[in-house]
Amino acid sequence: YTADITTDTFDAEANSISTIRRYSFLLYLNAHWTEFDGRCLRIYLDSDLVNVEPKAGTLVVMRSDGVPNEVLDTRTERTTLVGWFL
């Protein structure tokens, strides 16, 4: 996935889930993840960036309407529970 903001209001209908969600969350479930596996979440923060390793038990919560992010290349499958708070 390339860098984007989680909420895409350009194509979203008024009052659809895409326009009313406020926070996104990801809970990683990868018990045996290694750095070689790849698939980190990259979050862009002003002039800095953070790479989040998808290790089991890692929880990421971020604003849906203003935190650019992307998923880096992978060499294996990644299991993640994803959801939104309205």
C-alpha positions in Angstrom: 0.0 0.0 0.0 1.3 3.5 -0.8 1.1 6.4 1.6 -2.3 7.8 2.2 -4.7 9.2 4.8 -7.0 6.5 6.1 -10.2 8.5 5.4 -10.8 9.1 1.7 -13.5 11.8 1.6 -13.2 12.4 -2.2 -15.1 9.3 -3.2 -17.0 8.8 0.0 -20.8 9.5 0.2 -22.0 11.9 2.9 -22.4 10.2 6.3 -20.7 7.0 5.0 -18.3 5.2 7.3 -15.4 6.7 5.4 -16.4 10.2 6.3 -17.5 9.8 9.9 -14.8 7.6 11.4 -12.5 9.5 13.7 -9.9 7.0 14.8 -8.4 3.9 13.2 -6.9 1.0 15.1 -4.7 -2.0 14.1 -3.9 -4.9 16.4 -1.2 -7.2 15.1 -1.5 -10.9 15.6 1.8 -12.1 14.1 3.4 -14.3 16.8 6.6 -15.3 14.8 7.2 -12.1 12.8 10.9 -11.3 12.0 12.4 -8.2 10.5 13.0 -10.2 7.2 9.2 -10.6 6.9 8.8 -6.9 6.2 5.3 -5.4 6.2 5.9 -2.6 8.7 3.4 0.2 9.0 5.1 3.5 8.2 3.5 6.6 9.9 4.4 10.1 8.8 4.5 12.6 11.6 5.3 16.2 10.4 9.0 16.1 9.5 9.6 12.6 10.9 8.4 9.0 10.3 7.9 6.0 12.5 8.0 2.4 11.4 5.8 0.1 13.5 6.8 -3.6 13.4 3.7 -5.9 13.1 4.6 -8.0 16.2 1.9 -9.9 18.0 0.2 -7.7 20.6 1.2 -4.3 19.1 -1.8 -1.9 19.1 -1.8 1.2 16.9 -4.4 3.9 17.3 -4.4 7.0 15.1 -6.6 9.8 13.8 -8.3 8.6 10.6 -8.5 12.1 9.1 -5.0 13.3 9.2 -2.2 10.7 9.7 -0.6 9.7 6.4 0.6 6.1 6.5 1.6 3.2 4.3 2.4 -0.5 4.6 5.9 -1.4 3.4 6.8 -4.3 1.2 6.3 -7.8 2.5 7.8 -11.3 2.1 5.1 -13.1 4.1 1.5 -12.8 5.2 0.5 -10.5 8.0 -2.5 -11.0 10.3 -4.1 -7.8 11.6 -7.3 -6.9 13.3 -8.5 -3.5 12.0 -11.3 -1.3 13.0 -12.6 2.3 13.5 -14.1 4.4 16.2 -16.8 6.9 15.1 
